[in-house]
């Protein structure tokens, strides 16, 4: 019984592996917040929440090492939230997200 419990405890860190996500943001005149997610081994996601009274035009760039960056352009209405995702060809080791938002 002790061996089974020990084996389960040793397997737990392998199941909870997630990659680190760094976000660099430049917000020009908008009240915007974000939350990042490691949804799958090759998919990165970010949720943008606009708490301001005017819409925001955002450019989101996802970078994963040597692969070409994935750029997404989204408009976030005032008081709403938008999900942005990017899928890569390789497993993500460390995801870097550049977020550039301006008042629309």
Secondary structure, DSSP 4 states (H G I P E B T S, - for coil): -HHHHHHHHHHHHHHT---EEEEEEEEES--EEEEEEEEETTEEEEEEEE-SSS-EEEEEEEE-TTSPPEEEEEEE-TT-EEEEEEE-SS--SEEEEEEEEEE-
